[in-house]
Amino acid sequence: MSQTGSLTSWQIFFLMIQTQVGFGILRLPNILQNTSKGDGWLSVLVAGVFLQLFLLIIWLLLRRFPDLIYSEITTFLLGKHVGSLVNIITYVYFMVTASFVLLQFTSIIKEHLLVTTPYWVIGMLMMLTCTYLAIGDIRIIARFFGIISILFLILMGLSFFSFLLPVDLHHILPLGKSGVKDVIRGSKDCLLAILGFEVILFLYPLASKKGTKFLRTITWANIFVTGLTTYFVILCIMVFSEPSLQHIKYPVIYFLRPLHFQMVDRLDLLFVSIWIVPLAASIVIYLYLGSKSLCFFKGKSSKLVLMNSTWVFILFTIVKKDPESQQLYSSYVEYLSYTVVFAIPCMLLLFSYLLKKRGKEVSQ
């Protein structure tokens, strides 16, 4: 296990938001048109509230074992064999999710920037970059994530240019017109877009400030991601009509396409180029988490990361790239996340209370 007290609250904050903010936001306004439509932004807020409740559950689990990372908690509570099986399932989830993010990344790049470049070339270049970053220590990764977080300010600044276009506030009015049932159904669609918070399962022992201060940090990270997602969903709803959103695959990219300036002709391409960095950050952290999931594998961390990168690239290469296959892959990731990210931590917390097991107390 890594030395405790090596990550500051700000570093944990940046690790969490960079992992959560990925490709999902780019397509979310389009997906929400099938459920909550103009109330899609309300679905995002409901998803944020639900996520906060679940972050509390994870925090309660981690606080009971302050010196153990998640893969060690599973073996401590469930035994060596069952715990190792759970860790393998978690490892598979990280690898599948990383390959899915890579697939979405290459699809976006090929569609908007490198139209004639083969998928495998784009994917290989991304994996080489992400592997180099993931081999480093978690503190180095956290510092890098902190530096690139300034790009969110640039993305927000670029998004303000959309207000030069005709925007219609009536697209989100009246509030609640889709009904409570559809808003809640839409919140389910939002969960896949904001996945990545599971990174905190492996960060608690490394945090310099644990207890309620750690909970406060991850709460602010959740507020930031929920607020950023809500902003872009509202913006897309106001810029596009409901029929348009149903046919635009990546509304968060397309709302800047009609704008042209003398120095920058295509703001949408600049927007995509900047958004590549958070996508790469998500792959980096999943490669790192995969290496920490296999605690029974006695090897160097760099070798584990190289092995993870190989598996991710192989899976990315063999999967079909057509839209129907990508949608099917998305469903697999979604259902697997329900098990690994939501069900298993809840089960572990319940077992820890039933078996009355816990680690050393930590000062609050």
N, C-alpha and C positions, 0 to 999 in steps of 0.2 A: 504493500500500500504506500501511496505517496506521502510525503511529509505534510503534516497538518499545518494549517495557518498560512498557506502559500498564495491564496487568492483573496483579493480585496472585494468589498461589496460591489464596487464599480465594475470590476472584471467579471464577476458573476452576472451582473446586470447585462453587460455587453455580450457575454457568451450566450445568454438565454435569448435575447432579442435577435441576434444574428442567426441563431439556429431556427427561430420561428419564422422570421421574415424571409420567404423564399418565393417559389413560383406560384404558390397557391393564391396569393393576393391578386396576381395578374389576371386570373381567370374567374375569380370568385363572383364578381358582379354578373357574369354570364350564367354561372351555375345557379345563383339565387333566383334567376328569373323563372325557374321551374317550380319554385315554391312560394317564397314571400314577395317576389317582384319588387315593387316600390318600397316595401318595408324591409328590404334586405339588410339595411343598416341596423334595424332593430334586432334582426337575427344575429348579427355580429355582436351586439351588446349582450344579448342573452347568452351566447356562446362564451363571451368573456366572463360573465358571472358564474356560469357553470364551471369554467376552467379554474376560476379562483377557488371555488369550493374544493375542486380536486387537488389544487396545489396545497390546500390546507391539509388534505388527507396525506399527501406525499410528505409534507413537512412533519406531521405527527409520526409517520413511520421513521423518517430519517433522524428525528430528534431522539428516538429511543435507541438508536445505534450510531452515536455521533462519530465513532472512530472507524466505521466500516463503510466501504463503498457498496453499491447496490448488489453486485455479484457475490459479495461476501455475506450480505444479509440473507440472501436466498438460501445459501448453503447452511448458514447458522440456524435458520428457522426450519427448513425443510429437510435437512440432512444432505449428505454429500451427493447421493445419486439423484434424488428428486431435484435438489437445488441446482445441480449441474445441468439437468435436463431443461429446467427453466432458463438457465443462463444461455444454453444453446438456442432456445426459442427466441430469446431476446437478441442474441447475436444475429440470427437469421433475419429478424425484423430490421435491425440496423443496416444489414447488407442490402436487403430488398428495398428499403426506403432510399438508401444512397443511390442505388442503381435507377430507381424511379425518378429521383431528382435529376440525375445525370441525363436520363431520357428526356425529361421535360426541358432541361437546359439546351440540349442539342437540337430539339425540335424548334425552340424559340429562335436560337441562333441561325439555324438553317432556313427558317421561314423569313426572317427579317434582315439578316446580315450576309451570311455565307450560303447562298442558295445552291450553288453547284458543288459545294464541298461535301464529301461523303460523311455520313454519320460517324463512322468509326474514327475518322481523323479528328473531328471536333471533340469527340468523347475522349480520345487518347490524350490530346493536349490538355484538356481539363483535368483528367486523372493524374497526369504527371505533376501538374501544379499543385493539386490538392494533396497528393501523396507527400510532396516535399514539405508542405505546411503541417500535415498531420503527424509526421515523424517527430516534430519538435515537442518540447515540454508543454504541458497545458498552460503554464504561465506565459510562455511565448505566444501561444495561440490566442490567449486572452488579450494580450497587449496588441496583437495584430487586429483582433476584432474591435478593440477599443478605438484604434486609429481609423479603421475603415467605417466606423459608425458615423463619421462626419458626412459620409455620402448620403445619409438619410436627409440631412439638411439640404443638400443639393437636389435630391429627388423632390423634396417638398417645394423647393424654389421653382423647379421646372414645372411642377404641377400647377402652380399659380398662373402660368401662362394660359391655362385652359379657360380661365375666366374672361379671356379676350373673345372667346367663342360665345354664341348664344346659349345660355344656360337657363333652364326652366325649373324653378323651385316647386312648381306644381306637380312635378313628377314624383315627389316624395309625399305629397299631400293627397287626401287627408291621412293623418297618422293612424296606423292600425287597420287600414282598409283591407288588408289581406286576411285578417283574422288571427286570433291567438294561435290556433292550430298550425297554420302555415308558417307563422313566425318561428314557432318552436321547431317545426320540420326544417326550416331554413338554417336554424342554429346548428343542426346536425351536419349540414353541408359545410358549415364554417370550421368545424373541428379539424378536418383534414388540412385546411388552409393554414391553420395556426399550430400544427404539430411541431414539435421541436423542444417543448418545455421539459420533456423527459430527460434532457441533459442534466437537470438538477439532481437526478438520482445518483449521479457519480461525482457531484461537486461538494456535497455537504462536509465530508471529512477534510476537504482542502480549504474550506472557508475560514478566514481569519475571524469572522464574526458569525457565531452560530445563534441558535435559539430564535427569539422573536426578531432580532435584527436581520437574520437570514430570511425569515418570512416576509419582512418588510421589503427587502430587496427584490425578491421574486414577485411580490405583489406589484411593485412599481413597474417591473418589466412587463407583467401582464397588462397593466393599464396602458403602457406605451404601445404595445403590439395591438391591443384591442382598439385603441384610439386611432392608430395609423391605418388599420384595416377599415375601420368605420369611415374615416375621412375619404379614402379612395373609393369605397363603395358608394357613398353619397355623391361624390364628384361624378362618377360614371353615370349614376342614375339621373343626375341633373343635366348632363351633357347629351346623353343618348335617350331616345324613347324606348319604351318596353319592347316593341318589335325589333328595334335595332340591336338591343342588348342580347336578344335571343339568338342572333345570327353572328355576333362578333365574338370570336373565341377569346381574345385577350383585350378586353375593353380598357384596362389600365394602360396599355400601350397605345391603343388607337385614338384615345381622346386628344393626343397631341399631334396626330398626323395632319390635320387640316392647316396647322400653323406653319407659316414660312417667313423667315427673316433674311435679311441681306447676308449676314455672316453665318447663320446656321439655317440651312434649308429644311432639314428633317430633325425636328426636336425629338420625335418618337425614337429614332435610331440612337440618339444620344442618351435618351432615357433607358433604352434596352441595354446599352453598353455599360451604363453605371449599375443597373440592376443585376448584371452578371456577377458582381462581387458578392452580394448576399447569397446568391445561389451557390457559389463556390464555397462560401463559409459553411453552409449547411452540409455539404459533402464532406468537408474537412472534419467537422465535429462528429459526424456519423462514423467515419473511419476510425477516429480516436476512441469513440465509445465502444465500437466493435472490439477493439484490442483490449479494453477493460472488462468486457463481458466474459471473456474466456480466462477467468482467474486461475483455472486449473492447468492452463497451458503455460508451461515453464519455459518461456523464451523471451528474447529481448523485445521491447515494445516496438522497435523499428521493424523487426521481422514480421510482427503481427500486423502492423499497418501495411506493409508490402503485400502480405497475404490477403488482407482485406481488399486492397486496391485491385488485386488480380481477380478476386471473386466478383467484385462489383463490375469491373470492365467486361468479364466473361458474360455475366448475366445481362449486362446492357447490350452486348453484341448479339446474343442469341435471341433476344426478345424482338418481336415484330414491331415495326415503327408506324404502322397505319393507325389512324385515329381510333378505330374500334378496339384494337389490341391495347392501346394506351388507356382507354377507358376501362377495359377489363383489368388491366394492371393496377389502375387507381383503386378499383374495388377491392382487390386483394390486399393492397396496402392499408386501406381503410379498415377492413375487417380484422386484419392482423393487429392493427394499432389498438382496436378495442380490447383485445386480449392482453397484449404486452404492456400497453401504456396505462390502461384504465383498470382492467380486471385483476391482474396479478398484484400490483401494489396494494389494492384494497384487500385482497386475500391475505397478503403478508401482514398488513396491519392488524387484521382480525386474528390471525394466528399468533401474533406477538402478544396480544391481550389474553387470548385463550390459554396459551402456553406459559404466560407470565414471564416472557423472556425480554430482556433488554440489555443494552450495553452500559458502559459507564455513564454516570450522570455528567452533564456538561453545564457549566455555569452560564446563567442567562445574562 
